[in-house]
Amino acid sequence: MKITDIHSHILPGIDDGSRNSEMSLKMLSIMASSGVDVVCATPHFYGNRISAEHFLERRARSFNALQEAMGDKRSNYPDILLGAEVAFYSGLLKNNDIEKLCIGDTNTLLLEMPFIPWTDYEINQVADLCFNKKLNVIIAHIERYDDLAYDDMLERLLMLPVYVQINAESLLHLRGRRKLLGMFKDGSAKLLGSDAHNLDSRAPNLMEGRRVIERKLGADALDRIDRCAQELLKI
């Protein structure tokens, strides 16, 4: 099975991730040398600031610039699937282009939940994405919402047919790691991503996280992660 980084910001000059094509190529080289086969390029999409059409135009320009920088050495880098990290906003369901923000040619959407206490409204919107829009919703970096006072809302979110993604970085620190590993063990978390933004403070580190999972949970846990990514992304 292919090793997939489900969440990254490797496209140049489009968000707070890679600044330019040179940085992107270095990030991709790190991924390739560590064994990553496929990387999902998921730049931030803020629907209350930019239309999907404009975002997709910017993403295409960024990706074209990256491909040009690769030249005839594209085979040296992981395969890239274009997507977006869609930030939750009140008009999300009214966006008729939401499917165009899915990863590759799939109906798989990476969703970043709001960093404010959730209400019934947010949970119901995610439910509509799953049941009415019929999207496979990946909840980005679930651990980043843990310190906020959500009462039972986080539990309600996880009762929906969503796919939970954890950042590799969170597994490299003892604080909170046991809980996250427990989520992979019981199946409530199914996906791992680097959420890589640059070469230093948020560098590509998917394989470091995978080594923690293998050491603590065994190779079967990695197989489940890889299989889930393969099924969602049709790779």
N, C-alpha and C positions, 0 to 999 in steps of 0.2 A: 504493500500500500504506500501511497505517496504521503510524505510529510508536508503538512499545510500550515502556513501561518495565516490564520483566519482574519487577523486584524492588524493593519499597519498603515503608516502614513509615509510611504516611500515615494509618492509622486512629488516632483519638484515644484516649489513655489506656488502651491495652491492653498495650503493652510498653515498651521503651526508646526508641520512636520519638516521634511527635507527642504532645505533652502534653495538648492539648485541641483542640476543634473549630476554634477560631480559628487555631491554628497549622496544622492540616490544610488549611484553606481557603487559607491563604497559600502553602503548599507546592504545592497543586493549581493555584493561580493561576500560579505560576512555571512549572509544567509546561505548562499550557495556552498561556501566552504564548510559550513557546519552541518549541511545535509538537508536543508529545506528544498523541497521540490516545487512547491506552489506557494505564491504569496498573494493574498488579497489586498489590493490597494484600496483603502477605504478612507479617503479624505473626509473631513467634517462637512456635513451639509446642514445648514441652518435655514430652514424653510421660512422663517419669519424675517429673513434678511435678503434672500436670493431665490429666484425662481429655479425650479428644477432644470428648465431649458438652459438658463444661463450657467448653472453649475455644470451641466453636462458638456457644454461648450468649453468651459475652462478646464474641465478634467481631460477632455480630448486633446486640447492644446498641450497640457502638461505631459500627458502620456506620449504624444507624438515627439515632444522634445526629448523625452527620456529614451525613446526608441532610436532617435537620431543619434543621441550620444552613445548608445550601445554599438551602433554601426553593424558590422558583420560579426559581432561577438555575442549576439543575443543568446546563443546556446550555452554561454558561460554562466548565465544567470537563471534564477528560478522562473518558471512560467508565472505570468502576472494575470490575475483576474481583476477586472475593474468593478468597483462597488462604491459604497459610501457608508460613513458612520452617521446615520440620520439622528440628529438631536430631536427629542420629543418636543413638539410645540402644539398649540391649541388647534391649529388648522391642518394637522397632519392627515386626517381622514378625508379632508376636502381637496387634497392634492391629487388630481387625476393622473399625475405622472409618477406616483409613488413606486409603481412597479419598475420604472426605469432606473430606480436607484438601487435595485437588487444587485447582488453579486453575479457577474457574468451573465449567462443566459438562463438564470434560475429565478425562482420566486422566493429566494432567501434574502432577507433584509436584516442588516446589522443596525440595531436600535440602541441609542444612548438615552437612558431615562433621565428625567430632570433631577437636579440636585437640590430639591426642595421637598418638603413632606408631600407624599402622594395622597390623593383622595380617590374616591370611587371613579371620578372622571378619568384619571390616568389609567387605572386598571381596565376600565370598560373600553377605552380607546385601543389598548393593546389587544383585548379580546376581539374587538372588531377587526383588527388587522389579521388575527389568526383565523377567525371563523367566517367573516364576511368577505374580506379581501383575499382570504385563503393564502396568506403568506407564511413562510417559515421564518418566524421572528427569532433572531439571535439577540439576547440581551447582553450588551457589551459590558465588560469588566464589572461583574456583579459585586465584587468586593468593595468597589468604590462607593457604594450606597450604604454600606453596613453601619457606618457611624452616625447616620442620620435617623431621626426619630420617626419611623414609619409605622409604628404600632404593628398591626397585623397585615399591612399592605404588601410587604415583601413576601410574606407567606402566600397571600392571595395571588400575587404575580406568578409565583412558582407553581401554583396549581394549574395555570394555563399551559397549553401545549407549546411552550417556548423552549428555546435552546439556550442554556446559560454558558457564557464564555468568561473565562478567568484569564487575567494577565499573568504571563510567566514571571514577571518581576515579583509579584505577590507571593510566589512560592519560594523565593530566595531569602526570605526573612522569617524568623521564628514567629513573630507576632502574627497571629491569625492563620498561620499555615495549616495547623491541624484541622481547623474548620473547613478550609478550602479543599484539602485533601479528602476530607470526609465527604464533601459534595461530589468529588469525582468517584469516590468509592461507592456511594449509594446511588449514583446516576443522576443526581439533580443538576450537576454540572457535566457538560459533555464536550466542551470545546476549549482549546487553549490558543492564545494569541500573544504576540510580543507587544502589540500597540506601540511599535517602534516609531520614534519621531526624529531621531538624530543619531549622532555617533558617540555621544558621551552620556548625558543624563538619562536618556531614554533610547539606548542603543538596542539593536536586534539581539534578543536573548532567548528566543524560543527554545533552543536546545538545552539551555541551562535549566529551564523550567521542566522540560521533558525528563531530564536526568533525575530531578527530584521526585517526579511521579514514578519513574521506573524503580528508583531505590526504595521508595516508601510503599508503593502499591503493586509493583511488578509490571512486567511487559504487557500483560493482558490489558491493563488500564490504558496504555498508550495505543494499543490496537483498537480499543473502543473509541478513543478520540479520533484516530485516523479514519476509522470506518464511518463515523458520524460525519466528518468533514467531506469525505468522498461522496456520501449519499446526498448531502445537502447541495454540494457544488457540482455534482454530476461529472466527476473527474475520474 
